[in-house]
Amino acid sequence: MKIAIVLASGELEKLQAASIIGSIASTLGNEVLIFATMDGLMAFKKDVVENKSWKAGELGKGMLQANAPLFIETLKQAKETGNLKIFACGMVMDMLGLSMDEFVDIFDDKIGVTAFLGMVENAQIIFI
Amino acid sequence: MAERVLVDARGSFCPGPLMELVKTIRDVEVGTEIEVLSSDESSAKDIPEWVKKAGQELIGVEKRNDHWSILVKRVK
């Protein structure tokens, strides 16, 4: 099965959920394609990651305190063990004049919506 | 007697123990048993589901004092 996750939220709880669902699906032989856009893309900026300054509610703060594996780590692991790819939204980057260097090293490519939609034809799409 | 590998994932939260198992199962020979120790209850429930879906063999799940032992065999 092919699973596409559109990650548009920058909330830590949602980022965590997306990374866990996506990574486990990838270990079961599914092809998983993640499109990080809007606040979901900004969550991968180096300064945000370094300061752990994601938008987080009570649960998210608890996750940080408990030292739970964070979404970036989970996604990196999934890329090593399963068939998971993650793409950065070109539109957001162009609009804000951001380069790939400003993000943690996790993206397979920077693409636009048309390219992503082409890749995920016949995929089950999850919007987070 | 089958070879057995221990994965001690106690103290790690979901999906840590499962991901440890996934990494290990790829590296061992077919026929090897893997014992995963997890203090996370949801992992103890979810690992058997993963094993079934992945077509591997679940030998058993055992609750010990403060953790679970999940015994899995790589069959393919």
N, CA and C atoms of all chains as a GROMACS GRO file, in nm:
protein
  612
    1MET      N    1   0.084  -0.120   0.000
    1MET     CA    2   0.000   0.000   0.000
    1MET      C    3   0.088   0.126   0.000
    2LYS      N    4   0.037   0.229  -0.065
    2LYS     CA    5   0.111   0.354  -0.066
    2LYS      C    6   0.037   0.453   0.024
    3ILE      N    7   0.109   0.513   0.117
    3ILE     CA    8   0.047   0.605   0.211
    3ILE      C    9   0.113   0.742   0.198
    4ALA      N   10   0.029   0.845   0.184
    4ALA     CA   11   0.082   0.980   0.175
    4ALA      C   12   0.036   1.057   0.297
    5ILE      N   13   0.128   1.128   0.359
    5ILE     CA   14   0.091   1.211   0.474
    5ILE      C   15   0.122   1.356   0.440
    6VAL      N   16   0.018   1.439   0.444
    6VAL     CA   17   0.038   1.582   0.425
    6VAL      C   18   0.050   1.640   0.565
    7LEU      N   19   0.169   1.686   0.597
    7LEU     CA   20   0.196   1.734   0.732
    7LEU      C   21   0.193   1.886   0.730
    8ALA      N   22   0.080   1.943   0.774
    8ALA     CA   23   0.065   2.088   0.766
    8ALA      C   24   0.064   2.154   0.903
    9SER      N   25   0.073   2.073   1.007
    9SER     CA   26   0.066   2.128   1.143
    9SER      C   27   0.203   2.134   1.207
   10GLY      N   28   0.226   2.238   1.286
   10GLY     CA   29   0.352   2.250   1.357
   10GLY      C   30   0.340   2.212   1.503
   11GLU      N   31   0.223   2.159   1.540
   11GLU     CA   32   0.204   2.119   1.680
   11GLU      C   33   0.280   1.990   1.707
   12LEU      N   34   0.352   1.989   1.815
   12LEU     CA   35   0.437   1.873   1.847
   12LEU      C   36   0.358   1.743   1.852
   13GLU      N   37   0.239   1.747   1.912
   13GLU     CA   38   0.160   1.624   1.925
   13GLU      C   39   0.128   1.567   1.787
   14LYS      N   40   0.095   1.654   1.693
   14LYS     CA   41   0.059   1.608   1.558
   14LYS      C   42   0.182   1.560   1.481
   15LEU      N   43   0.293   1.629   1.501
   15LEU     CA   44   0.418   1.587   1.436
   15LEU      C   45   0.457   1.449   1.487
   16GLN      N   46   0.440   1.429   1.616
   16GLN     CA   47   0.474   1.299   1.675
   16GLN      C   48   0.385   1.190   1.618
   17ALA      N   49   0.254   1.217   1.613
   17ALA     CA   50   0.160   1.117   1.563
   17ALA      C   51   0.192   1.081   1.418
   18ALA      N   52   0.217   1.184   1.336
   18ALA     CA   53   0.247   1.160   1.195
   18ALA      C   54   0.372   1.076   1.179
   19SER      N   55   0.474   1.106   1.259
   19SER     CA   56   0.601   1.034   1.243
   19SER      C   57   0.588   0.889   1.287
   20ILE      N   58   0.510   0.866   1.392
   20ILE     CA   59   0.495   0.728   1.442
   20ILE      C   60   0.413   0.645   1.342
   21ILE      N   61   0.302   0.701   1.297
   21ILE     CA   62   0.217   0.627   1.202
   21ILE      C   63   0.296   0.601   1.073
   22GLY      N   64   0.362   0.705   1.024
   22GLY     CA   65   0.436   0.690   0.899
   22GLY      C   66   0.550   0.591   0.910
   23SER      N   67   0.623   0.596   1.022
   23SER     CA   68   0.740   0.509   1.032
   23SER      C   69   0.699   0.363   1.048
   24ILE      N   70   0.596   0.338   1.129
   24ILE     CA   71   0.555   0.199   1.147
   24ILE      C   72   0.497   0.144   1.017
   25ALA      N   73   0.419   0.226   0.948
   25ALA     CA   74   0.365   0.181   0.818
   25ALA      C   75   0.479   0.145   0.723
   26SER      N   76   0.586   0.222   0.726
   26SER     CA   77   0.697   0.197   0.633
   26SER      C   78   0.769   0.066   0.666
   27THR      N   79   0.768   0.026   0.793
   27THR     CA   80   0.836  -0.099   0.828
   27THR      C   81   0.755  -0.221   0.787
   28LEU      N   82   0.629  -0.200   0.750
   28LEU     CA   83   0.544  -0.313   0.709
   28LEU      C   84   0.536  -0.326   0.558
   29GLY      N   85   0.630  -0.270   0.490
   29GLY     CA   86   0.635  -0.286   0.346
   29GLY      C   87   0.554  -0.183   0.268
   30ASN      N   88   0.500  -0.083   0.338
   30ASN     CA   89   0.428   0.022   0.266
   30ASN      C   90   0.525   0.128   0.217
   31GLU      N   91   0.487   0.193   0.107
   31GLU     CA   92   0.564   0.309   0.063
   31GLU      C   93   0.501   0.432   0.128
   32VAL      N   94   0.579   0.508   0.202
   32VAL     CA   95   0.525   0.624   0.273
   32VAL      C   96   0.590   0.752   0.219
   33LEU      N   97   0.506   0.847   0.181
   33LEU     CA   98   0.554   0.974   0.128
   33LEU      C   99   0.499   1.087   0.213
   34ILE      N  100   0.587   1.166   0.271
   34ILE     CA  101   0.542   1.275   0.358
   34ILE      C  102   0.572   1.408   0.290
   35PHE      N  103   0.470   1.495   0.289
   35PHE     CA  104   0.487   1.629   0.233
   35PHE      C  105   0.476   1.727   0.348
   36ALA      N  106   0.586   1.790   0.385
   36ALA     CA  107   0.584   1.886   0.495
   36ALA      C  108   0.560   2.025   0.438
   37THR      N  109   0.450   2.086   0.481
   37THR     CA  110   0.414   2.216   0.428
   37THR      C  111   0.362   2.306   0.542
   38MET      N  112   0.345   2.431   0.516
   38MET     CA  113   0.296   2.528   0.615
   38MET      C  114   0.374   2.513   0.747
   39ASP      N  115   0.302   2.517   0.860
   39ASP     CA  116   0.371   2.505   0.989
   39ASP      C  117   0.440   2.370   1.005
   40GLY      N  118   0.392   2.272   0.931
   40GLY     CA  119   0.453   2.139   0.937
   40GLY      C  120   0.595   2.141   0.881
   41LEU      N  121   0.621   2.232   0.789
   41LEU     CA  122   0.757   2.246   0.735
   41LEU      C  123   0.844   2.326   0.833
   42MET      N  124   0.784   2.432   0.889
   42MET     CA  125   0.862   2.519   0.978
   42MET      C  126   0.912   2.443   1.103
   43ALA      N  127   0.844   2.334   1.137
   43ALA     CA  128   0.884   2.253   1.253
   43ALA      C  129   1.020   2.188   1.233
   44PHE      N  130   1.067   2.186   1.108
   44PHE     CA  131   1.196   2.122   1.078
   44PHE      C  132   1.310   2.222   1.068
   45LYS      N  133   1.279   2.351   1.095
   45LYS     CA  134   1.387   2.451   1.087
   45LYS      C  135   1.488   2.426   1.199
   46LYS      N  136   1.615   2.442   1.163
   46LYS     CA  137   1.722   2.411   1.260
   46LYS      C  138   1.704   2.485   1.392
   47ASP      N  139   1.671   2.616   1.387
   47ASP     CA  140   1.660   2.691   1.513
   47ASP      C  141   1.543   2.640   1.598
   48VAL      N  142   1.435   2.602   1.530
   48VAL     CA  143   1.318   2.550   1.603
   48VAL      C  144   1.354   2.417   1.671
   49VAL      N  145   1.426   2.333   1.596
   49VAL     CA  146   1.462   2.201   1.649
   49VAL      C  147   1.561   2.215   1.765
   50GLU      N  148   1.660   2.303   1.746
   50GLU     CA  149   1.761   2.321   1.852
   50GLU      C  150   1.698   2.369   1.982
   51ASN      N  151   1.604   2.463   1.969
   51ASN     CA  152   1.542   2.519   2.090
   51ASN      C  153   1.419   2.441   2.134
   52LYS      N  154   1.387   2.335   2.060
   52LYS     CA  155   1.266   2.258   2.086
   52LYS      C  156   1.145   2.350   2.102
   53SER      N  157   1.137   2.452   2.016
   53SER     CA  158   1.033   2.552   2.033
   53SER      C  159   0.909   2.524   1.949
   54TRP      N  160   0.867   2.400   1.948
   54TRP     CA  161   0.743   2.367   1.878
   54TRP      C  162   0.626   2.411   1.963
   55LYS      N  163   0.513   2.433   1.895
   55LYS     CA  164   0.390   2.461   1.968
   55LYS      C  165   0.351   2.330   2.037
   56ALA      N  166   0.339   2.333   2.169
   56ALA     CA  167   0.308   2.209   2.240
   56ALA      C  168   0.211   2.234   2.353
   57GLY      N  169   0.114   2.146   2.364
   57GLY     CA  170   0.020   2.152   2.476
   57GLY      C  171   0.074   2.072   2.593
   58GLU      N  172  -0.015   2.037   2.681
   58GLU     CA  173   0.026   1.964   2.802
   58GLU      C  174   0.095   1.833   2.766
   59LEU      N  175   0.034   1.761   2.670
   59LEU     CA  176   0.090   1.631   2.630
   59LEU      C  177   0.227   1.647   2.565
   60GLY      N  178   0.236   1.745   2.475
   60GLY     CA  179   0.362   1.767   2.405
   60GLY      C  180   0.474   1.804   2.502
   61LYS      N  181   0.440   1.888   2.600
   61LYS     CA  182   0.541   1.926   2.700
   61LYS      C  183   0.582   1.804   2.781
   62GLY      N  184   0.484   1.718   2.810
   62GLY     CA  185   0.513   1.594   2.883
   62GLY      C  186   0.606   1.504   2.804
   63MET      N  187   0.583   1.499   2.670
   63MET     CA  188   0.667   1.417   2.583
   63MET      C  189   0.811   1.467   2.586
   64LEU      N  190   0.827   1.600   2.585
   64LEU     CA  191   0.961   1.657   2.588
   64LEU      C  192   1.029   1.625   2.721
   65GLN      N  193   0.950   1.637   2.828
   65GLN     CA  194   1.005   1.609   2.961
   65GLN      C  195   1.043   1.463   2.978
   66ALA      N  196   0.959   1.375   2.922
   66ALA     CA  197   0.982   1.231   2.937
   66ALA      C  198   1.094   1.183   2.844
   67ASN      N  199   1.147   1.276   2.764
   67ASN     CA  200   1.250   1.240   2.667
   67ASN      C  201   1.204   1.134   2.569
   68ALA      N  202   1.078   1.142   2.529
   68ALA     CA  203   1.023   1.049   2.430
   68ALA      C  204   1.100   1.070   2.299
   69PRO      N  205   1.113   0.965   2.217
   69PRO     CA  206   1.182   0.986   2.089
   69PRO      C  207   1.106   1.090   2.007
   70LEU      N  208   1.174   1.192   1.959
   70LEU     CA  209   1.104   1.298   1.887
   70LEU      C  210   1.087   1.263   1.740
   71PHE      N  211   0.993   1.331   1.676
   71PHE     CA  212   0.953   1.297   1.538
   71PHE      C  213   1.070   1.295   1.441
   72ILE      N  214   1.167   1.382   1.462
   72ILE     CA  215   1.279   1.388   1.366
   72ILE      C  216   1.361   1.260   1.373
   73GLU      N  217   1.385   1.217   1.498
   73GLU     CA  218   1.460   1.093   1.520
   73GLU      C  219   1.382   0.974   1.462
   74THR      N  220   1.251   0.970   1.490
   74THR     CA  221   1.166   0.860   1.442
   74THR      C  222   1.167   0.855   1.288
   75LEU      N  223   1.158   0.971   1.224
   75LEU     CA  224   1.156   0.974   1.078
   75LEU      C  225   1.291   0.934   1.019
   76LYS      N  226   1.399   0.977   1.084
   76LYS     CA  227   1.532   0.941   1.034
   76LYS      C  228   1.552   0.790   1.041
   77GLN      N  229   1.504   0.732   1.151
   77GLN     CA  230   1.514   0.588   1.170
   77GLN      C  231   1.433   0.516   1.062
   78ALA      N  232   1.313   0.568   1.035
   78ALA     CA  233   1.226   0.505   0.935
   78ALA      C  234   1.289   0.513   0.796
   79LYS      N  235   1.360   0.621   0.769
   79LYS     CA  236   1.426   0.633   0.638
   79LYS      C  237   1.534   0.528   0.622
   80GLU      N  238   1.596   0.491   0.736
   80GLU     CA  239   1.701   0.388   0.729
   80GLU      C  240   1.644   0.249   0.714
   81THR      N  241   1.532   0.224   0.786
   81THR     CA  242   1.482   0.087   0.791
   81THR      C  243   1.369   0.059   0.693
   82GLY      N  244   1.296   0.160   0.652
   82GLY     CA  245   1.180   0.135   0.567
   82GLY      C  246   1.180   0.221   0.443
   83ASN      N  247   1.070   0.213   0.370
   83ASN     CA  248   1.058   0.289   0.247
   83ASN      C  249   0.979   0.417   0.276
   84LEU      N  250   1.048   0.514   0.333
   84LEU     CA  251   0.983   0.641   0.368
   84LEU      C  252   1.062   0.757   0.310
   85LYS      N  253   0.988   0.848   0.246
   85LYS     CA  254   1.054   0.967   0.191
   85LYS      C  255   0.981   1.090   0.244
   86ILE      N  256   1.057   1.195   0.262
   86ILE     CA  257   0.995   1.318   0.311
   86ILE      C  258   1.037   1.436   0.225
   87PHE      N  259   0.936   1.517   0.190
   87PHE     CA  260   0.960   1.627   0.097
   87PHE      C  261   0.924   1.761   0.161
   88ALA      N  262   1.002   1.861   0.126
   88ALA     CA  263   0.976   1.996   0.175
   88ALA      C  264   0.895   2.072   0.070
   89CYS      N  265   0.801   2.149   0.116
   89CYS     CA  266   0.715   2.227   0.026
   89CYS      C  267   0.793   2.344  -0.032
   90GLY      N  268   0.809   2.345  -0.162
   90GLY     CA  269   0.885   2.449  -0.229
   90GLY      C  270   0.819   2.585  -0.220
   91MET      N  271   0.686   2.585  -0.221
   91MET     CA  272   0.613   2.712  -0.217
   91MET      C  273   0.645   2.791  -0.090
   92VAL      N  274   0.637   2.724   0.024
   92VAL     CA  275   0.664   2.791   0.151
   92VAL      C  276   0.809   2.842   0.155
   93MET      N  277   0.901   2.758   0.105
   93MET     CA  278   1.042   2.798   0.110
   93MET      C  279   1.069   2.919   0.021
   94ASP      N  280   1.008   2.918  -0.098
   94ASP     CA  281   1.028   3.030  -0.190
   94ASP      C  282   0.968   3.158  -0.134
   95MET      N  283   0.849   3.142  -0.076
   95MET     CA  284   0.777   3.258  -0.025
   95MET      C  285   0.856   3.328   0.085
   96LEU      N  286   0.919   3.246   0.170
   96LEU     CA  287   0.992   3.303   0.283
   96LEU      C  288   1.142   3.315   0.255
   97GLY      N  289   1.184   3.282   0.133
   97GLY     CA  290   1.325   3.292   0.097
   97GLY      C  291   1.414   3.199   0.180
   98LEU      N  292   1.365   3.080   0.209
   98LEU     CA  293   1.442   2.986   0.290
   98LEU      C  294   1.518   2.888   0.202
   99SER      N  295   1.636   2.847   0.247
   99SER     CA  296   1.711   2.746   0.173
   99SER      C  297   1.714   2.617   0.254
  100MET      N  298   1.750   2.507   0.186
  100MET     CA  299   1.756   2.376   0.252
  100MET      C  300   1.849   2.377   0.373
  101ASP      N  301   1.952   2.465   0.368
  101ASP     CA  302   2.050   2.470   0.479
  101ASP      C  303   1.987   2.512   0.610
  102GLU      N  304   1.872   2.576   0.600
  102GLU     CA  305   1.810   2.624   0.723
  102GLU      C  306   1.725   2.518   0.792
  103PHE      N  307   1.718   2.401   0.728
  103PHE     CA  308   1.639   2.292   0.785
  103PHE      C  309   1.730   2.176   0.827
  104VAL      N  310   1.679   2.093   0.920
  104VAL     CA  311   1.758   1.976   0.958
  104VAL      C  312   1.770   1.884   0.836
  105ASP      N  313   1.875   1.805   0.837
  105ASP     CA  314   1.906   1.722   0.721
  105ASP      C  315   1.818   1.597   0.720
  106ILE      N  316   1.701   1.611   0.660
  106ILE     CA  317   1.608   1.498   0.660
  106ILE      C  318   1.533   1.486   0.526
  107PHE      N  319   1.527   1.595   0.451
  107PHE     CA  320   1.443   1.596   0.332
  107PHE      C  321   1.509   1.527   0.212
  108ASP      N  322   1.426   1.454   0.138
  108ASP     CA  323   1.475   1.389   0.017
  108ASP      C  324   1.480   1.487  -0.098
  109ASP      N  325   1.390   1.587  -0.092
  109ASP     CA  326   1.386   1.684  -0.202
  109ASP      C  327   1.294   1.799  -0.162
  110LYS      N  328   1.304   1.906  -0.241
  110LYS     CA  329   1.212   2.018  -0.225
  110LYS      C  330   1.122   2.012  -0.348
  111ILE      N  331   0.993   1.999  -0.328
  111ILE     CA  332   0.904   1.982  -0.443
  111ILE      C  333   0.779   2.070  -0.431
  112GLY      N  334   0.705   2.080  -0.538
  112GLY     CA  335   0.580   2.155  -0.539
  112GLY      C  336   0.461   2.062  -0.527
  113VAL      N  337   0.344   2.122  -0.514
  113VAL     CA  338   0.223   2.043  -0.495
  113VAL      C  339   0.195   1.951  -0.615
  114THR      N  340   0.219   2.001  -0.734
  114THR     CA  341   0.190   1.919  -0.853
  114THR      C  342   0.275   1.793  -0.854
  115ALA      N  343   0.402   1.810  -0.823
  115ALA     CA  344   0.491   1.692  -0.819
  115ALA      C  345   0.446   1.595  -0.712
  116PHE      N  346   0.407   1.649  -0.597
  116PHE     CA  347   0.363   1.561  -0.488
  116PHE      C  348   0.236   1.486  -0.528
  117LEU      N  349   0.142   1.559  -0.584
  117LEU     CA  350   0.016   1.493  -0.625
  117LEU      C  351   0.042   1.385  -0.729
  118GLY      N  352   0.138   1.409  -0.815
  118GLY     CA  353   0.174   1.307  -0.913
  118GLY      C  354   0.228   1.182  -0.847
  119MET      N  355   0.308   1.202  -0.743
  119MET     CA  356   0.368   1.088  -0.671
  119MET      C  357   0.265   1.008  -0.594
  120VAL      N  358   0.161   1.074  -0.546
  120VAL     CA  359   0.070   1.007  -0.454
  120VAL      C  360  -0.061   0.963  -0.519
  121GLU      N  361  -0.063   0.958  -0.650
  121GLU     CA  362  -0.180   0.904  -0.718
  121GLU      C  363  -0.202   0.763  -0.669
  122ASN      N  364  -0.323   0.727  -0.639
  122ASN     CA  365  -0.359   0.594  -0.587
  122ASN      C  366  -0.310   0.568  -0.445
  123ALA      N  367  -0.260   0.669  -0.379
  123ALA     CA  368  -0.216   0.649  -0.240
  123ALA      C  369  -0.330   0.685  -0.145
  124GLN      N  370  -0.323   0.627  -0.028
  124GLN     CA  371  -0.414   0.667   0.078
  124GLN      C  372  -0.356   0.794   0.137
  125ILE      N  373  -0.434   0.902   0.140
  125ILE     CA  374  -0.378   1.029   0.186
  125ILE      C  375  -0.428   1.064   0.326
  126ILE      N  376  -0.334   1.093   0.413
  126ILE     CA  377  -0.368   1.133   0.550
  126ILE      C  378  -0.327   1.278   0.565
  127PHE      N  379  -0.419   1.361   0.609
  127PHE     CA  380  -0.389   1.504   0.626
  127PHE      C  381  -0.377   1.537   0.774
  128ILE      N  382  -0.258   1.584   0.812
  128ILE     CA  383  -0.237   1.614   0.955
  128ILE      C  384  -0.197   1.759   0.971
  129MET      N  385   1.886  -2.596   1.906
  129MET     CA  386   1.846  -2.474   1.980
  129MET      C  387   1.872  -2.352   1.891
  130ALA      N  388   1.767  -2.273   1.875
  130ALA     CA  389   1.782  -2.155   1.790
  130ALA      C  390   1.867  -2.050   1.860
  131GLU      N  391   1.932  -1.971   1.780
  131GLU     CA  392   2.010  -1.862   1.836
  131GLU      C  393   1.915  -1.756   1.890
  132ARG      N  394   1.953  -1.690   1.996
  132ARG     CA  395   1.864  -1.586   2.050
  132ARG      C  396   1.939  -1.455   2.072
  133VAL      N  397   1.874  -1.346   2.031
  133VAL     CA  398   1.933  -1.213   2.044
  133VAL      C  399   1.846  -1.134   2.141
  134LEU      N  400   1.906  -1.060   2.229
  134LEU     CA  401   1.831  -0.980   2.326
  134LEU      C  402   1.828  -0.833   2.285
  135VAL      N  403   1.708  -0.776   2.283
  135VAL     CA  404   1.694  -0.633   2.258
  135VAL      C  405   1.634  -0.572   2.384
  136ASP      N  406   1.716  -0.503   2.458
  136ASP     CA  407   1.667  -0.444   2.583
  136ASP      C  408   1.621  -0.301   2.556
  137ALA      N  409   1.489  -0.284   2.541
  137ALA     CA  410   1.435  -0.151   2.509
  137ALA      C  411   1.361  -0.095   2.630
  138ARG      N  412   1.396  -0.142   2.748
  138ARG     CA  413   1.328  -0.089   2.867
  138ARG      C  414   1.362   0.059   2.883
  139GLY      N  415   1.262   0.136   2.920
  139GLY     CA  416   1.283   0.280   2.938
  139GLY      C  417   1.255   0.358   2.811
  140SER      N  418   1.234   0.288   2.700
  140SER     CA  419   1.206   0.356   2.573
  140SER      C  420   1.055   0.358   2.548
  141PHE      N  421   1.005   0.467   2.493
  141PHE     CA  422   0.862   0.480   2.467
  141PHE      C  423   0.828   0.442   2.324
  142CYS      N  424   0.700   0.415   2.301
  142CYS     CA  425   0.648   0.386   2.168
  142CYS      C  426   0.692   0.495   2.072
  143PRO      N  427   0.746   0.470   1.955
  143PRO     CA  428   0.764   0.339   1.894
  143PRO      C  429   0.905   0.282   1.912
  144GLY      N  430   0.978   0.328   2.014
  144GLY     CA  431   1.117   0.286   2.034
  144GLY      C  432   1.137   0.135   2.033
  145PRO      N  433   1.068   0.059   2.122
  145PRO     CA  434   1.092  -0.085   2.125
  145PRO      C  435   1.062  -0.154   1.992
  146LEU      N  436   0.954  -0.112   1.926
  146LEU     CA  437   0.922  -0.172   1.797
  146LEU      C  438   1.030  -0.142   1.693
  147MET      N  439   1.075  -0.017   1.690
  147MET     CA  440   1.176   0.018   1.590
  147MET      C  441   1.308  -0.057   1.617
  148GLU      N  442   1.338  -0.080   1.744
  148GLU     CA  443   1.457  -0.158   1.777
  148GLU      C  444   1.444  -0.301   1.723
  149LEU      N  445   1.322  -0.357   1.741
  149LEU     CA  446   1.298  -0.492   1.690
  149LEU      C  447   1.311  -0.496   1.538
  150VAL      N  448   1.252  -0.396   1.472
  150VAL     CA  449   1.254  -0.392   1.326
  150VAL      C  450   1.398  -0.388   1.274
  151LYS      N  451   1.480  -0.306   1.340
  151LYS     CA  452   1.621  -0.296   1.298
  151LYS      C  453   1.692  -0.430   1.318
  152THR      N  454   1.666  -0.490   1.434
  152THR     CA  455   1.735  -0.615   1.467
  152THR      C  456   1.694  -0.729   1.377
  153ILE      N  457   1.563  -0.739   1.349
  153ILE     CA  458   1.513  -0.854   1.274
  153ILE      C  459   1.572  -0.857   1.132
  154ARG      N  460   1.608  -0.739   1.082
  154ARG     CA  461   1.667  -0.734   0.948
  154ARG      C  462   1.810  -0.783   0.946
  155ASP      N  463   1.874  -0.775   1.061
  155ASP     CA  464   2.016  -0.808   1.066
  155ASP      C  465   2.043  -0.952   1.103
  156VAL      N  466   1.945  -1.021   1.161
  156VAL     CA  467   1.972  -1.158   1.206
  156VAL      C  468   1.935  -1.259   1.097
  157GLU      N  469   1.987  -1.380   1.111
  157GLU     CA  470   1.957  -1.488   1.016
  157GLU      C  471   1.814  -1.538   1.038
  158VAL      N  472   1.754  -1.590   0.932
  158VAL     CA  473   1.624  -1.654   0.945
  158VAL      C  474   1.639  -1.770   1.044
  159GLY      N  475   1.543  -1.783   1.136
  159GLY     CA  476   1.551  -1.889   1.236
  159GLY      C  477   1.594  -1.837   1.372
  160THR      N  478   1.648  -1.715   1.374
  160THR     CA  479   1.694  -1.658   1.500
  160THR      C  480   1.575  -1.607   1.582
  161GLU      N  481   1.584  -1.625   1.713
  161GLU     CA  482   1.482  -1.571   1.802
  161GLU      C  483   1.530  -1.438   1.859
  162ILE      N  484   1.436  -1.346   1.875
  162ILE     CA  485   1.471  -1.216   1.931
  162ILE      C  486   1.382  -1.193   2.053
  163GLU      N  487   1.444  -1.163   2.164
  163GLU     CA  488   1.367  -1.132   2.283
  163GLU      C  489   1.373  -0.981   2.306
  164VAL      N  490   1.254  -0.917   2.302
  164VAL     CA  491   1.248  -0.773   2.324
  164VAL      C  492   1.198  -0.748   2.466
  165LEU      N  493   1.272  -0.669   2.542
  165LEU     CA  494   1.226  -0.629   2.675
  165LEU      C  495   1.173  -0.487   2.664
  166SER      N  496   1.050  -0.467   2.710
  166SER     CA  497   0.990  -0.334   2.700
  166SER      C  498   0.916  -0.301   2.829
  167SER      N  499   0.937  -0.180   2.878
  167SER     CA  500   0.863  -0.138   2.998
  167SER      C  501   0.739  -0.060   2.956
  168ASP      N  502   0.719  -0.047   2.827
  168ASP     CA  503   0.609   0.032   2.772
  168ASP      C  504   0.496  -0.065   2.734
  169GLU      N  505   0.382  -0.052   2.800
  169GLU     CA  506   0.274  -0.150   2.781
  169GLU      C  507   0.217  -0.147   2.639
  170SER      N  508   0.206  -0.028   2.581
  170SER     CA  509   0.148  -0.023   2.447
  170SER      C  510   0.238  -0.091   2.345
  171SER      N  511   0.369  -0.087   2.370
  171SER     CA  512   0.460  -0.160   2.281
  171SER      C  513   0.439  -0.310   2.295
  172ALA      N  514   0.413  -0.354   2.419
  172ALA     CA  515   0.392  -0.497   2.442
  172ALA      C  516   0.268  -0.546   2.366
  173LYS      N  517   0.174  -0.455   2.345
  173LYS     CA  518   0.054  -0.493   2.270
  173LYS      C  519   0.074  -0.475   2.120
  174ASP      N  520   0.151  -0.375   2.085
  174ASP     CA  521   0.163  -0.340   1.943
  174ASP      C  522   0.267  -0.426   1.871
  175ILE      N  523   0.370  -0.468   1.941
  175ILE     CA  524   0.472  -0.551   1.876
  175ILE      C  525   0.412  -0.681   1.821
  176PRO      N  526   0.327  -0.754   1.900
  176PRO     CA  527   0.266  -0.874   1.842
  176PRO      C  528   0.184  -0.845   1.716
  177GLU      N  529   0.118  -0.729   1.712
  177GLU     CA  530   0.041  -0.692   1.592
  177GLU      C  531   0.136  -0.674   1.473
  178TRP      N  532   0.248  -0.609   1.499
  178TRP     CA  533   0.345  -0.586   1.392
  178TRP      C  534   0.399  -0.719   1.340
  179VAL      N  535   0.431  -0.808   1.436
  179VAL     CA  536   0.489  -0.938   1.400
  179VAL      C  537   0.394  -1.016   1.309
  180LYS      N  538   0.263  -1.010   1.344
  180LYS     CA  539   0.162  -1.080   1.264
  180LYS      C  540   0.157  -1.020   1.123
  181LYS      N  541   0.151  -0.889   1.117
  181LYS     CA  542   0.141  -0.821   0.987
  181LYS      C  543   0.265  -0.843   0.903
  182ALA      N  544   0.379  -0.848   0.967
  182ALA     CA  545   0.505  -0.863   0.893
  182ALA      C  546   0.530  -1.009   0.855
  183GLY      N  547   0.442  -1.100   0.903
  183GLY     CA  548   0.456  -1.240   0.866
  183GLY      C  549   0.566  -1.312   0.941
  184GLN      N  550   0.605  -1.259   1.056
  184GLN     CA  551   0.704  -1.328   1.140
  184GLN      C  552   0.630  -1.406   1.249
  185GLU      N  553   0.706  -1.478   1.332
  185GLU     CA  554   0.640  -1.564   1.430
  185GLU      C  555   0.651  -1.507   1.572
  186LEU      N  556   0.536  -1.500   1.639
  186LEU     CA  557   0.535  -1.457   1.779
  186LEU      C  558   0.538  -1.582   1.864
  187ILE      N  559   0.643  -1.598   1.943
  187ILE     CA  560   0.652  -1.717   2.027
  187ILE      C  561   0.576  -1.694   2.158
  188GLY      N  562   0.586  -1.574   2.212
  188GLY     CA  563   0.510  -1.548   2.333
  188GLY      C  564   0.536  -1.412   2.393
  189VAL      N  565   0.442  -1.369   2.478
  189VAL     CA  566   0.458  -1.242   2.550
  189VAL      C  567   0.445  -1.276   2.699
  190GLU      N  568   0.539  -1.228   2.777
  190GLU     CA  569   0.538  -1.260   2.918
  190GLU      C  570   0.552  -1.133   3.000
  191LYS      N  571   0.461  -1.118   3.097
  191LYS     CA  572   0.471  -1.000   3.185
  191LYS      C  573   0.562  -1.034   3.301
  192ARG      N  574   0.666  -0.953   3.317
  192ARG     CA  575   0.751  -0.971   3.433
  192ARG      C  576   0.722  -0.856   3.528
  193ASN      N  577   0.798  -0.842   3.635
  193ASN     CA  578   0.766  -0.739   3.735
  193ASN      C  579   0.731  -0.603   3.674
  194ASP      N  580   0.831  -0.539   3.616
  194ASP     CA  581   0.809  -0.402   3.570
  194ASP      C  582   0.823  -0.391   3.419
  195HIS      N  583   0.824  -0.504   3.351
  195HIS     CA  584   0.836  -0.496   3.205
  195HIS      C  585   0.777  -0.622   3.140
  196TRP      N  586   0.776  -0.620   3.008
  196TRP     CA  587   0.727  -0.733   2.930
  196TRP      C  588   0.844  -0.792   2.851
  197SER      N  589   0.832  -0.923   2.829
  197SER     CA  590   0.929  -0.988   2.742
  197SER      C  591   0.850  -1.040   2.622
  198ILE      N  592   0.890  -1.001   2.504
  198ILE     CA  593   0.820  -1.043   2.382
  198ILE      C  594   0.920  -1.124   2.300
  199LEU      N  595   0.884  -1.250   2.277
  199LEU     CA  596   0.977  -1.338   2.206
  199LEU      C  597   0.928  -1.359   2.062
  200VAL      N  598   1.014  -1.326   1.970
  200VAL     CA  599   0.980  -1.328   1.828
  200VAL      C  600   1.081  -1.411   1.752
  201LYS      N  601   1.035  -1.482   1.649
  201LYS     CA  602   1.129  -1.559   1.568
  201LYS      C  603   1.124  -1.508   1.423
  202ARG      N  604   1.240  -1.485   1.369
  202ARG     CA  605   1.245  -1.447   1.228
  202ARG      C  606   1.225  -1.573   1.145
  203VAL      N  607   1.117  -1.578   1.067
  203VAL     CA  608   1.088  -1.698   0.988
  203VAL      C  609   1.099  -1.674   0.838
  204LYS      N  610   1.123  -1.551   0.798
  204LYS     CA  611   1.141  -1.524   0.655
  204LYS      C  612   1.230  -1.402   0.631
   0.00000   0.00000   0.00000
